[in-house]
Amino acid sequence: MMKISRQERMGLGLVAPSFFFLLVFFIIPAILLFVCSFWMAQAFRLIPAFTFDNYARALSNTGFYFLTWNALKNGLCTAVLTVVLSFPAAYFIVYRTRGNLLFYLILVSWFSSYLVRIYAWRVILGSNGLINTTLMQLGLIDQPLEMLLFSPFATIVTLTHIMLPFGLLLLVSALRDVKKEYVEAARDLGASQTEVLTRVILPMCYKGVVGAFMFTFVISAGDFVTPQLLGGRDGMTTGILIANQFRTAGNWPFGAAMAFLLLAAFLVVYLGFVRLLDLLRLAPGRRFHD
Amino acid sequence: MSTPNIVELYGVTKAFGALTVLHDIDLGIREGEILTLLGPSGCGKTTLMRIIAGFEATTHGRVTIKGSDVSYLPPDKRPVNMVFQRYALFPHLDVFDNVAFGLRLKKWPKERVREAVQHMLHLVQLDDYGSRWIHELSGGQAQRVALARALVNAPSVLLLDEPLAALDLKIRHHMLAELKRIHQETGTTFIYVTHDQDEATILSDRIVLMNKGCIEQIGTPEEMYAHPGSLFCARFLGETNILSGAVSATDSEATFVNVGPGTAKVPANGTAVLLGQSVSLAIRPEALQVARIGAGEAAPEGVNALEGVVDDVVFMGSRVVYSIRTPIETIKYQETRSLDGSMLARGERVRASWRPEAAVLLTR
């Protein structure tokens, strides 16, 4: 019999609960869903089969491309905005403040529910909302701006608001690893503040930047509640379409196929983002000499 | 003719809020020397170095390098480079790219960068390590890379912030010799911060001893050891015996101090003392002569001598250190192990004496 050392046993013991959880609630359902994406549905009943019809149907539908483009656009805009907005805040918190007060204040926005925040933005962006009435009273506009609410703009603003604390949390913990002495060493060697950022800080917190970007991207591109409540007719996304297949149309195989196509699109974005950072020389582990 | 100063500090004062950590420091650093800022933790030595590097601004005072005022220049605009205590080598770059970092910022052409980096890696004896990652280096190797990364920029002054503190004792002694060699080969001025008096005495041309934000004494290691200017200096550099007493007589030749039951004579060294003033005598353990007192032998009137009992014997290979309990103080006596191997034993009665010029009179 194979001997397992005490240390290995302890390691297995620590990993087992989360592995078991993921197995039961993620891996097995994902496999079942993947299998299901090759089945057929007739009159709300699933018929086992092996057909690519569901994929073909999605890929031959211009609406699917349009909605997927919307989803990716929401995701990309939200992810870029979140990283761009939370990076300076994270930088300030890590290098310019001693305590964590500011950090906790920003995290407090987590305490309100997701739906409450969506409805709050409806109030702010609506025709009689804060922004429109202010602009009208200042005499800058005559009519309320209808495009504020029920547009991709509203979706992206709200999603960014929801995602910002996540991005901040990831970037703060990544920046904490870039000790001040690395920044000082770079300054000492003649780097300006911008050069310190691009040549030392960003490559050293690469994992945090990629993590914050992908985390916000995947959640916002896949979200279907915010676009449904705030996106309007033009703001529909694949998420809504997929949810409809499971909830109302009862076509699980078609929904599953679209879900996996969306997953593939996410992977392409991930690879693209990583490649972009590499091209911008912001990735670590690169040699600049031969 | 004295060597010109490459760095000059005029009245440098630094306060963090209500806490003043440096008080009105004036200091000139000579071109090409190894100058050590030595002192206990919290004495301000690291802050002083960070002011020269540009990481801290002075509250009052000016810093000049090569005659030009750099007080308001940021660190990237100053002609100095620093070796950090924990090296701060960039983990996302390999050894070559770490060393090339400063040159690439200066937009040197590729070929010149390669030549300069290879020359530096050769100087620190890491010729074939260019492609290693930082986490693959030992402490001593990382130290060498940090040196190369700073020196490749040909700084006017190299600042070293306790560079050996993270290394174990054996490597530390080896690295001290290496630092001396590299200093000789490059001729760069070194400013070296340490709390370790051994490192300071082995390495330095001059030592600046600091205490509570002030300069206590400046001198060569030999001067500091032989002529400490204060109790603090006498205690900080090497082992020393401190005997306190009151001045009983003084003239232009010598001062006499009541030490316990006897009297000690010290040649006058220009220190003004008053009758009855309490002063201290510093006597190095190796400057004592110790002899056994035979049974029944009458103790003579003590001049420059104390009688006592051997309390402890520590054998340290080539030398032996004794603790001798006298009526006023337990003193240390150190001797080279004699060839016949004879040593004093615990409990033996001895007389410790010293020549007048072996004692240093201290008033503070």
Contacts between the chains, C-beta under 8 A, distances in Angstrom:
chain1	res1	chain2	res2	distance
A	179	B	88	7.5
A	181	B	84	5.4
A	181	B	85	8.0
A	181	B	86	6.7
A	181	B	88	4.2
A	182	B	88	5.4
A	182	B	90	6.5
A	184	B	55	5.8
A	184	B	75	7.2
A	184	B	82	7.9
A	184	B	84	7.3
A	184	B	88	7.1
A	185	B	82	7.5
A	185	B	84	5.9
A	185	B	88	3.9
A	185	B	89	7.9
A	185	B	90	7.5
A	186	B	90	7.7
A	186	B	101	7.3
A	187	B	54	7.9
A	187	B	55	7.8
A	187	B	74	7.1
A	187	B	75	4.5
A	187	B	76	5.2
A	188	B	53	6.3
A	188	B	55	8.0
A	188	B	75	5.2
A	188	B	76	7.3
A	188	B	80	7.8
A	188	B	81	5.9
A	188	B	82	4.9
A	188	B	150	7.8
A	189	B	76	7.7
A	189	B	81	6.8
A	189	B	101	5.2
A	189	B	102	3.9
A	189	B	105	6.6
A	189	B	149	7.1
A	189	B	150	7.8
A	189	B	153	6.7
A	190	B	76	4.7
A	190	B	102	5.3
A	190	B	105	4.6
A	190	B	106	6.4
A	190	B	153	7.1
A	191	B	76	5.9
A	191	B	101	7.9
A	191	B	105	5.6
A	192	B	76	6.2
A	195	B	105	6.3
A	199	B	101	7.6
A	200	B	90	6.2
A	200	B	92	8.0
A	203	B	92	4.4
A	204	B	90	7.4
A	204	B	91	7.0
A	204	B	92	5.5
A	206	B	92	7.6
A	284	B	91	7.6
A	284	B	92	3.4
A	285	B	92	6.4
A	285	B	133	8.0
A	286	B	92	7.9
A	287	B	94	5.7
A	287	B	96	7.4
A	287	B	97	6.6
A	287	B	131	6.9
A	288	B	93	7.7
A	288	B	97	5.1
A	288	B	100	7.3
A	288	B	104	7.5
A	289	B	96	5.0
A	289	B	97	6.5
A	289	B	100	6.9
A	289	B	113	8.0
A	289	B	114	6.8
A	289	B	117	8.0
A	289	B	130	7.2
